[in-house]
Amino acid sequence: MISEISSFTFSPFPNPNFPRINSSSKLPGKSTTARSSSSSLSATPVKLPEIRVAKRVVLVRHGQSTWNAEGRIQGSSDFSVLTDKGEAQALTSRQMLIEESFDVCFASPLSRARRTAEIIWGNREREMILDYDLREIDLYSFQGLLKHEGKEKFGDSYRQWQVDAPNFVIDDHYPVRELWSRARSCWNRIFVHNSKSVLVVAHNAVNQALIASSIGLGTGYFRRILQSNCGVSALDFIPWATDGSPHACLNRLNQTPNSPFVAGSSGGRNKSQQIILVCRGSLNNVAEVNYPPLGDIPLNMLGIIQSQKAAELLLDVRVDTVVTSPRKAMTETADIISKWQGAADCLLADYAPHHVDIKHMDVLDVENIFMQINRSRIGVTTVYPIWLEGFEDEVLGALWDQSKKAWHSLLEELQSVSRPGRNVVVVCHPVVHIALIAHCLNLTKEWMSSFHLDDGSVSVLDFPDGPSGKGVVRCSNYTAHLGRWSIPITKPTSDELEV
């Protein structure tokens, strides 16, 4: 069953006469000069309806479209359709989600997204809702132009779209600001629907806005969280014991049908340098009730397999350096990655076998900080992820301060690697990786509970403008490489979590 939500009549005329949509961000005049916004990097978290049971929302971007392939600016126009490659990507995503249980699907009505949703949804009998607010960003006179045509025709305005999108103005509109407002209205409709597990199939920019706005990030984060064709992201919303908007946690970002290291752009620019975060695998004799584990504990058999799977994934990229905590589990993981890179020829990698430097970085070791935790408080709060449960403010502060030192050291390490397309692989405790992702996005320690990482997962941070520029999160908590040992995408945050 397909139903449709539309806030106004859809009339997708081609560029340059694309209809103008009334919005609170419309300018009084026709100025094309941007106004600065000091609040674009942060935002008031979306006020979501109160929930009693945890809700998971899985977002998927549509597959490759004809205009994607042509390099044409699509915006919210509806003239492109899925290419054969896009159809194949959607089929792969369907297989990725075939065993997942969803209560409802919300989808953009634009052809490329609707077709992707139909392929993924398959013969499910649950409801599919077409919501026009899930359309792609409205780009008005830009729509239909090839990118080089946009540059030639609009000059400074097109450059502003590239380098300062939150303040970009076209046809008397702020497209990115309008998009964030639209995302908030989408969340309200998703949350009033009586469901625990929701699939959303939409577009690059609107998915970015949905993710960012849900965890309280403003328009300044446009292009800082990547959404590839048919990339899958998952958000957990956890009810508080007291009334109020639920806590939002990004469980994973941009899990793609293909390797996260395939060629492609990052934040609208060519990717060049990367920090690759590899979470160590499962540990020996560690029960969940004893998190975070204390002591120098080696990997168990599952942890060894998880590390080998990560090493296999990393054969898609030539690793320059592995930086690791000196603890056993981390050094074991680093050694496995190094050995696989050293056997690149017989493992059919696209590069020659080479020596990988393994560097131990003491600032990545947080074991002594964990010793300060008042373990009697662990599990008292419902804040997700589990790594942060029971952490007192002073302990979290110490973790954050140490991770900041590690972040600066890693940027220096990345800067020192001379090869074009250089990278640094980092192996340490998941809570440190969470902090590093937050540092990449210039966040504060309060955002650490907004991210989750699993054992054996991989996260990729791009630096299209070099280590001194803004970082882009290409993916986080990528686990597709783990195969049968990966955690299902729709697995609830906590079984029957209810308040």
N, C-alpha and C positions, 0 to 999 in steps of 0.2 A: 504494500500500500504506500502510495506517494502522496504527501500533502505539501502545500506550499505556503510560505510566509513571505509577504511582500510589503515593505513599508511605503512604496510608491510604485508607479507604473514603470516597467523596464522598457526602455526604447534605445537599443544599442546602435545609434547612428555612427557611421565611420568618421574618422578624422578628416577634416579639421572641424566639422560641425557637430562634435559630440555635445549632447545636451548638458547644460549646467544644472547642478543639483544644489538646491538651497541648503545651506548649512550654517551652523553658528560660527564657523571659522571663515565665512566669506568676508572678503575685504570690502570696505565702503567704496573704494575707487579701483582703478585698474593698474595700480602699481605692481611692478614685477620685482621689486626689491624686498628681500626678506627682512623680517624683524627678528631680532635675537630673542631667545627664550631661555632664561636662566634655569627653568624648571624642566627642561626637556630630558635630562638624564634620569630624573626620578619622578615618581608620580604617586598620587594617593592610591593605595591598593583598591581594586575594584570592590565595591560593596556588594558582595554576593548574598543571595538569600541564605538564611540559616538552614543547615542540614542536620539530620540526626544520624545518618549512616554515610560512611565514606563513599565518595564518587570518583571514578576514574574516567578521564576524557582522553581519547586517543585521536590525534590529529594527523591527517595525511594530505600532502600536497598532490595535485593531479600529476599524471604522467606527462612526458614530453609532448608538446603541442606543435602544430605546424609553424606557428609564429615563434615559438621557442627556437625551433630549428633554423628559422630564417634570421633570427636576431632582431625581430620586430617588437616594438613596444606594444604590449597587449592591454594593460590596464584592465578596466572592467568591460571592454568590448567583447563581443561574442561571435567573432568571425573565424577563430582558429579551432581546430579539432585535434584529437590525439593522432600522432603519427603511429606507424607500425611499432616503432620503438616504445612510444608512450603506452600503447596497448599492452605490449609485452611487460613493461614495468608494472602496470596495474595488475596484470596476472600474477607477477611475482609477489606483489604486495598482498594479493588475495591469498596466495599460498602461505605467506608469512602470518596472515591473520585468520586462516581457515578454521583453526581450532578455538579461536577466541570467541567468547560469549559477549555479545552486545545487546543492549535493550532497545536501542534506537540509533538511527543514522541521521545526522544533520548534514546537508550538502549544499554547496553553491549551485544555483540553477544554470550557470554558464556551462556550455556544452562540454568543454574539456574536463571540468571538475565533475559534472553530473555523470558523464560516461565512466570516469574513473570510479566514482561511487557505485555505479551499477555493476561494474566488473567485480569490485571487492565485495559488495553486499551479496552478490550471487542470488541464490534461491532462498535466502532468509525470508521468513514471513513477517518479521518485525517491521515496524514503521520506518519509512524514509521521509524526512522532512526537508523540503527545499526552502532555504532561507536566503532571501535576496541580500541581506546584510552580510552574508558570507562571500559575496562577489569580491573580485580582486580590487585593489586600490584604484580609485577614479583618477585617471591622469589626463582627462580632458583633451586638449589640443595635441598632446604628445601621442595619443593612441593611434596606432596604425603606421607610425613612422619607423623606418629602420633607425638603428641607434646613431649611425653616422649622419642621417638626415636630421635627427633631432639636434645634434651638435651644430650642424651647418645652419639650420633654420632658426634656432632659438639661442645660440651662443651662450651668453652669460647665464641665462635661465637654465639651460641644460647642464651647465657646469655646476650650478647651485644644487640641482637635483642629484648630481653625483657626489658632491662633497659636503652638502649641508641640507640633506633631505628634510629634516624636521621643520626647517624654516623656508623650504621651497614653496614658491607661489606661482600658480599658473591659472589664467582665466579667473582671477579674483578669488582663488581658493588655495587653502593649505591642504594638499592631499593627505599627507601623513597624519596631521592632526585630526582630520576628518576620519581617517581610518581607525585611529585609537578610540575615538568616540563611538564608532560603529562597533568595534570589538566589545566594548562594555555592554552595549545593548544585546549583542549576541549571547554573552555570558548570562544575562538575566533570563533569556528564553531557554537556554540549555539547562539552567538550574531549576527552573520551575517545572520542567518535565520530570515526571515520576520515573526515574531511572537511576541505576547504580553504575552502569558501564555504557559510555556514549562514544560513538564513532563520528568524527567530523571530517569531511572531505572538502577541501577548499583550495586555496592558492598560497603562493609564496608570501606576499606581503601581509595578507590578512591573518595567516597562521602565525607570522612573527608577532603581529599586534595582539592576537589572542594569548600567546604564551607570555609575552612581556607584560601585558596589562594584568594578567592573573596574579603575577608575583610582585606587582607594584612598580614595574619599570616603565619609564616614560618614552616619548617619541625619540629621544636621543639614542635609543637602543635599536632603532631601525637599521637593518643590515648587520647587526652585531650577533644575531643568532640565526644560523643558516637553515634554510629549508630547501632541500633538493627535490627534484622530481620524484614523486612517490616516497619521499622520506617520511618516516613514521616517528611521531613524538608522543609522549604520554605525560599527562598531568594528574597528580593525585590531589584530591580535596578532602581534608580531614576535619571532622567536626570538633569543636572545642567542648570541653566539659561545661563551660559557661556559654551563654548566648553570644551570637555575633557571627560575622563572616567567617567561613571555614579557612583553615590554613592551607595554602597552596604549595605544592612541591613538584618540581620538574623531575619526573622519574627518569626520563630519557629524552634525548633530542636528536632528531634527524637520523634515525636508523634506516639506511637506504637499502634498496634491493641489491646494489653492488657495493664493492669495497668503498670505505670512506676515503681512500687514498687515490681514487680515480681522478683523472685530470678534470679541472673545472675551476670556475671563478669562486672568489670568496668575498662576500660583501660588495659584489659588483666589480671587483678588481681581481686581477690575476693573483693567485696564491703564490707565495714564494718561500716562506719560512714557517716551520711548524714546531710546536711543542706537543708531543704525543704522550698522554698520561695513561699508563698501564697499571691497573690495580692488581696487586699481588693476589694469588689464588687463595683458596680455603686453607685453614691452618689445622695442624694436628691437635686433637683432643681439646677443642674449643666448643663449648656449648653456648647457645645464644644467651643464656642467663648470665654468662660471664663477660659479655661485651662491655667495654672494649677489652680484648684479651691483653693480659700483661705477661711480660717475659719474652725472651728471644725464641720464638716458636717457629719451627720449620713448616714447610708446606706438607699437607697430606696428599694422598694419591689424587683426589679430585683437584687439589690446588696445582699439582704438577701438570695434570691434563689441561687445566685452564690456562696455565702459563704457556704450554706448548701450542695451544690454539691461538693465543695472542701472538706468539712468535710466527706461526703460520700466516696469520693476517698481515703481519709486518713484512712478509716477503714481498708485498705489493709496493714497498717503499724501501729505498736504500737508507739504512740507519747509519748515522754518523757517530753518535755518542749515546750511551745509556748512562744516565745519572741515577743513582739509587741510594736509599737509606742503607746504613751498614747492617741492618738486622737480617737474620737468616733468610726469612721468607722472601724478602725483597732481593737479596743478592742471588738467591736461587733462581728467581724469575729473570733477573738481568743476565745471568749466565746462560739460561736457556735461549733467550733472544739472541745473544752474541753467537752461540754455537750454530743456530739456524742461519744467521746471516753469513757465517763463515762457510756454510755448505750450500750457498746460494745456487751454484751451478748444478749440482745433482738434485736439488729441490726445484729446478725449473724456473728460477727467478729470472727476471729480465736484466740482470746485472751480474758482474763478476763477483765471486766470493771475496770478502775483504775482512780485515780485522776491525772490530768495533771496540772502541775505548769504553771501559766501564769505570766510572768515577764515583767514589763514595762521598756523599755529601752529608756531613753530620747534622746540618740544619734541617734535613728532611726527617730526622729521627725524633719522634714525639713521645717515645716511651716514658721518659721521665715526667713529662707533663701528665700523661695518663695516670701516673702514680698518685697525683694530687686529687683525683676524683673521689668524691664522697660516694662510694659504691652503694650505700644504703638508699640513695636517692634515685638510682638508675631505674627507669621504668615508671617513675611517678608521673611524668608528663606524657602527653600524647603527641608532642612535637616530633615530626618526621624529618630526617631519617633517623634510624636507630643509632647511628654513630654519635649523635649529639644528645641522646637522652641522658639525663642526669648530669650533664656538664654544667658546673657552676659558672657564674659570670667570669670569675677570675681565671678559671681554667680555660674557658673559651677564649678569653682575652690573651692568655699566654700562647695558646695554639695559633691564634690569628697573628700575633706579633712575630712568632717564629716563622710562620708561613710567608709573611711579607719579606723577611730576609731571604728565604728560599726563592721567592719569586724573582727578586732582583738578581740573585746569583744565577738563576736559570736564564734570564734575559741576557746576562753577560756571557754565559756559556753559548747561547744561540748566536750572539753577535760574533763570537770568536771562530765559529765554523765558517770557513771560506768558500765552500762549494755552493754554487747556485742551487736553489731548491733545498737548502740545508734544513736539518731537523735535529731535535734532541728528544730522546725518549726518557721519560721519568717514571721510576718505579718506587712507590712508597705506599703508606697507609691511605685508604680511601678518604679519610677525613682531611688529610693534607691535600689530596687532589681536589676535594670540594672547595677548600680555601683557595687553591690556585685558580680554579675556574672563576671564583668570585673576584680575585685580584685581576684576572684578565678583563673582566667587565667593569673594573673600577668601582666595585661595590664595597660595602662595609661588612663587618662580621655578622651583623644581624641577618644578612641574606644567606648565611651558610645552611640554614634549615630549609632553604628553598631548592636544594639540589640533593639528588640521591645517586649513589654509585654502588654497583654490585661487584662481588669478587670476580676477578678475571676480565672486567670490562675495560674498554678502551675509550678515551675521550681525546678529541683533536682540537687544538687551538691554532688558528691561522694568524699570520702577521703579514698581510698583503703590503703594508707600508714599512716593513722591517720591525725589529724588536722595539724600537722607540715609538712606533705608531700604535693605533688602537688594535686590540686583539679581537678576533672573531671566533666564536665557538662553532666549529664545523659540526661536531657531534659530541654528545655526552652519554655515558653509560651505554655505549654500543656493545651489544652482546650477541649479534647474529652469528659471529664466528664460533660461538661455543656450541652450536648445534643442539644436540639432545640435552646438554647441560645448561642451556640458556633458560632464564626465567620467563614464563609466558607474559606477553605484553599486558594482558588484562588481569594478571594476578592482583587481587586486592592488596591495598597497603597493609591491612591486617585483617585476618579472617573475621568476618562479621563485626568489624569495628563499629561500635555504636555507643552513643552517649544518651 
